[in-house]
Amino acid sequence: MGCCGDDDNDAPPQPSPPLLSPPHDLLQPLCSSSSADTTISPLNSNFSALLCKDTLRAILQKLSLSDLARSACVCRLWHSVASDSQMQIQAFISPWKLRDIVGKPSSSGFWRDNSLSKFAISHRLSRSDSIASLAVKYTVQVMGIKRLNNMMSDHGIYSRECLLIPVSNPEMLVDSTCYIEVDTHAKREVAVLYLEGEPDSNLNSLLHRMTTERGKKRVIDSLKRSMHVDDGTALYYLSISNGDPRAALTQFSDDVCWERQVSLA
């Protein structure tokens, strides 16, 4: 008998039961999924649709020109579809709502850029035209006309039948037809818009050559005004430069500088 009347035979206290841990399945996240379901790979069931040319064509024809060029770098199949000429032409004319574009460029790189600088207006020159008057008429900068036509001075206008004018208003291209041409004076390939209608084939042949007497006379007159010389001197420098007015002006300037140096010495 212990103190306070407690029995010595009382059972010792029982230990508390251990805490039950939750099942292992409950510890997993509710939204867990296998890596195969979240990884996009050629093994997915939908990837086979992208191997069909008709499906690819329906998708890629809705892309812009820059995105179409990027798609051509994915694989050989995508390259064959994205490099289709009709698809490239459609992507080229869609932003400007052109009716059609006529001609084949000298290089496929022409279709990679469809910015407004790729277009130009063909203006047939008259005796009263000047760079300043054309800039006012078409609402463009004078330097823009010179840069597009590869001109150093205003006198270069007299040696040409037509002049390229930058397109300042994109609304002019809506529902119009452009012609891909290479201008030998401007030394660039652009999509030309003819406001009067279709281009004249005979006029285009004259634009790219200076074999006629009228063309040669205009070039000589332009050189005379630029050099302040007579007909014979202008014709001489034009002949030694193989008909290139810019090279003739350069050669004349070099000769003038040499004469000044000799006279000073």
C-alpha positions as CSV (number, residue, x, y, z in Angstrom):
1,M,0.0,0.0,0.0
2,G,1.4,3.3,-1.0
3,C,0.8,6.6,0.4
4,C,-2.6,8.3,0.0
5,G,-4.2,4.8,-0.2
6,D,-3.0,4.0,-3.8
7,D,-2.5,0.4,-4.6
8,D,0.8,-0.9,-5.6
9,N,-0.8,-3.1,-8.2
10,D,-2.0,-0.3,-10.4
11,A,-1.0,-0.9,-14.1
12,P,1.7,1.4,-15.5
13,P,0.5,4.1,-17.9
14,Q,0.1,2.9,-21.5
15,P,2.1,4.8,-24.2
16,S,0.1,7.0,-26.6
17,P,-0.6,5.4,-30.0
18,P,1.7,6.5,-32.9
19,L,0.4,9.1,-35.4
20,L,-0.8,7.5,-38.6
21,S,0.8,8.9,-41.7
22,P,-1.4,9.6,-44.7
23,P,-1.2,7.2,-47.7
24,H,1.5,7.8,-50.2
25,D,-1.1,8.5,-52.9
26,L,-2.5,11.4,-51.0
27,L,0.9,13.2,-51.0
28,Q,1.0,13.4,-54.8
29,P,-0.3,16.6,-56.4
30,L,-3.8,16.4,-57.7
31,C,-2.8,17.7,-61.2
32,S,0.2,15.6,-61.6
33,S,0.8,14.2,-65.1
34,S,3.4,12.3,-66.9
35,S,6.1,14.2,-68.8
36,A,5.0,12.6,-72.0
37,D,1.6,14.4,-71.8
38,T,3.2,17.9,-71.3
39,T,6.1,17.6,-73.8
40,I,5.5,18.6,-77.4
41,S,7.4,16.2,-79.6
42,P,7.0,14.3,-82.9
43,L,5.6,11.4,-80.9
44,N,2.4,13.3,-80.1
45,S,-0.7,12.3,-82.0
46,N,-1.2,15.9,-83.5
47,F,2.2,16.1,-85.0
48,S,1.3,14.0,-87.9
49,A,-1.0,16.7,-89.2
50,L,2.0,19.0,-89.7
51,L,3.5,16.5,-92.0
52,C,0.7,16.9,-94.6
53,K,1.6,19.5,-97.3
54,D,-2.0,20.5,-97.7
55,T,-2.4,21.2,-94.0
56,L,0.9,23.1,-94.0
57,R,-0.1,25.2,-96.9
58,A,-3.4,26.1,-95.3
59,I,-1.5,27.3,-92.2
60,L,1.5,28.9,-93.7
61,Q,-0.5,31.0,-96.2
62,K,-1.9,33.0,-93.3
63,L,1.6,34.1,-92.1
64,S,3.4,37.3,-92.9
65,L,6.4,37.4,-95.2
66,S,8.9,37.4,-92.4
67,D,7.2,34.6,-90.6
68,L,7.0,32.6,-93.8
69,A,10.8,33.0,-94.3
70,R,11.3,31.7,-90.7
71,S,9.1,28.7,-91.4
72,A,11.2,27.7,-94.4
73,C,14.1,27.1,-91.9
74,V,12.3,24.4,-89.9
75,C,12.8,21.4,-92.0
76,R,13.0,20.3,-95.7
77,L,9.2,19.6,-95.9
78,W,8.4,23.1,-94.5
79,H,11.0,24.7,-96.8
80,S,9.4,23.1,-99.9
81,V,6.0,24.4,-98.9
82,A,7.1,27.9,-97.7
83,S,9.3,28.4,-100.7
84,D,6.4,28.0,-103.2
85,S,6.4,31.0,-105.5
86,Q,2.6,31.5,-105.4
87,M,2.6,31.5,-101.6
88,Q,5.5,34.0,-101.5
89,I,3.7,36.3,-104.0
90,Q,0.5,36.2,-102.0
91,A,2.4,37.0,-98.8
92,F,4.1,39.9,-100.7
93,I,1.0,41.6,-102.0
94,S,-1.4,40.9,-99.1
95,P,-0.4,43.7,-96.7
96,W,-0.9,46.3,-99.5
97,K,-4.0,44.7,-101.0
98,L,-2.6,44.6,-104.5
99,R,-4.6,43.2,-107.3
100,D,-1.6,41.5,-109.0
101,I,2.1,41.7,-109.5
102,V,3.5,41.0,-112.9
103,G,7.0,39.8,-113.7
104,K,9.7,37.5,-112.2
105,P,12.5,38.9,-110.1
106,S,16.1,38.2,-110.9
107,S,16.6,36.7,-107.5
108,S,14.2,34.9,-105.0
109,G,15.5,37.3,-102.3
110,F,13.2,40.0,-103.8
111,W,10.3,38.4,-102.0
112,R,11.9,38.6,-98.6
113,D,11.1,42.3,-98.1
114,N,7.7,43.8,-98.9
115,S,8.3,47.2,-97.3
116,L,7.0,50.3,-99.0
117,S,10.5,51.0,-100.3
118,K,10.1,48.1,-102.7
119,F,7.5,50.0,-104.7
120,A,7.9,53.0,-106.9
121,I,5.9,55.1,-109.3
122,S,7.0,55.5,-112.9
123,H,6.7,59.1,-114.1
124,R,7.3,59.9,-117.8
125,L,9.3,63.1,-117.9
126,S,8.4,66.2,-119.9
127,R,10.4,69.4,-120.6
128,S,8.9,71.3,-117.7
129,D,9.6,68.7,-115.1
130,S,12.2,69.2,-112.4
131,I,13.1,67.3,-109.2
132,A,11.5,69.9,-107.0
133,S,8.3,70.0,-109.0
134,L,8.0,66.2,-108.9
135,A,8.6,66.2,-105.2
136,V,5.8,68.7,-104.7
137,K,3.5,66.8,-107.1
138,Y,3.9,63.4,-105.4
139,T,4.4,64.7,-101.8
140,V,7.9,63.2,-101.4
141,Q,11.3,64.5,-100.4
142,V,13.8,65.6,-103.1
143,M,16.5,63.5,-101.6
144,G,14.1,60.5,-101.7
145,I,13.8,60.9,-105.5
146,K,17.6,61.3,-105.9
147,R,18.3,58.3,-103.7
148,L,15.8,56.0,-105.5
149,N,17.2,57.0,-108.9
150,N,20.8,56.9,-108.0
151,M,21.3,60.6,-108.9
152,M,24.1,62.9,-107.8
153,S,22.6,66.2,-109.1
154,D,19.4,67.6,-110.6
155,H,21.0,67.5,-114.0
156,G,20.6,63.7,-114.2
157,I,17.0,64.1,-115.0
158,Y,17.7,65.3,-118.6
159,S,19.3,62.0,-119.6
160,R,16.2,59.9,-118.9
161,E,12.8,59.2,-120.4
162,C,11.2,58.2,-117.1
163,L,11.9,58.7,-113.4
164,L,11.1,56.5,-110.4
165,I,9.1,58.2,-107.6
166,P,8.9,56.8,-104.1
167,V,5.4,55.8,-102.9
168,S,4.4,58.0,-100.0
169,N,0.8,56.9,-99.7
170,P,0.1,53.2,-99.4
171,E,-3.5,53.8,-100.5
172,M,-2.2,54.2,-104.0
173,L,-1.3,50.5,-104.1
174,V,-4.8,49.2,-103.2
175,D,-6.4,47.2,-106.0
176,S,-3.5,48.1,-108.4
177,T,-1.1,46.1,-110.6
178,C,2.7,46.5,-110.2
179,Y,5.4,45.3,-112.6
180,I,8.8,44.0,-111.4
181,E,11.4,45.8,-113.3
182,V,15.2,46.5,-113.1
183,D,16.0,50.2,-113.7
184,T,19.5,50.5,-115.2
185,H,19.9,54.1,-114.1
186,A,18.7,53.5,-110.5
187,K,20.5,50.1,-110.5
188,R,17.8,48.5,-108.4
189,E,14.9,46.1,-108.9
190,V,11.5,47.4,-107.7
191,A,7.8,46.8,-108.2
192,V,6.8,49.7,-110.5
193,L,3.3,51.2,-110.4
194,Y,2.1,52.9,-113.7
195,L,-0.6,55.4,-112.9
196,E,-1.4,55.8,-116.6
197,G,-2.0,52.1,-117.1
198,E,0.2,49.3,-118.4
199,P,3.9,50.0,-119.3
200,D,4.9,50.6,-122.9
201,S,7.3,47.9,-124.1
202,N,9.0,50.2,-126.5
203,L,9.4,52.8,-123.9
204,N,11.0,50.3,-121.5
205,S,13.6,49.3,-124.1
206,L,14.6,53.0,-124.4
207,L,14.8,53.4,-120.6
208,H,17.4,50.7,-120.4
209,R,19.6,51.7,-123.3
210,M,21.2,54.9,-124.5
211,T,21.9,53.8,-128.1
212,T,19.6,56.4,-129.7
213,E,20.9,59.8,-130.7
214,R,18.2,61.5,-128.6
215,G,19.5,59.7,-125.5
216,K,23.1,60.5,-126.2
217,K,22.2,64.2,-126.8
218,R,20.5,64.4,-123.5
219,V,23.4,62.9,-121.7
220,I,25.9,65.3,-123.4
221,D,23.7,68.3,-122.6
222,S,23.6,67.2,-118.9
223,L,27.4,66.8,-118.8
224,K,27.8,70.2,-120.4
225,R,25.8,71.9,-117.7
226,S,27.6,70.0,-115.0
227,M,31.1,70.5,-116.3
228,H,30.6,73.9,-117.9
229,V,32.3,72.7,-121.1
230,D,31.5,72.5,-124.8
231,D,30.0,69.5,-126.7
232,G,33.4,68.1,-127.8
233,T,34.8,67.9,-124.2
234,A,31.6,66.4,-122.9
235,L,31.5,63.8,-125.7
236,Y,35.2,63.0,-125.0
237,Y,34.7,62.2,-121.3
238,L,31.6,60.3,-122.1
239,S,33.5,58.1,-124.6
240,I,36.4,57.3,-122.3
241,S,34.0,56.3,-119.5
242,N,32.1,53.8,-121.7
243,G,28.9,55.8,-121.7
244,D,28.7,56.2,-117.9
245,P,27.8,59.8,-117.0
246,R,28.9,59.4,-113.4
247,A,32.3,58.0,-114.4
248,A,32.7,60.9,-116.9
249,L,32.0,63.5,-114.2
250,T,34.5,61.7,-111.9
251,Q,37.2,61.7,-114.5
252,F,36.6,65.3,-115.4
253,S,36.9,66.3,-111.7
254,D,40.1,64.4,-111.3
255,D,41.6,66.1,-114.4
256,V,40.5,69.6,-113.1
257,C,42.2,68.8,-109.7
258,W,45.3,67.7,-111.4
259,E,45.5,70.9,-113.6
260,R,45.1,73.0,-110.5
261,Q,47.9,71.2,-108.6
262,V,50.2,71.6,-111.6
263,S,49.4,75.3,-112.0
264,L,50.1,75.8,-108.3
265,A,53.4,74.0,-108.5
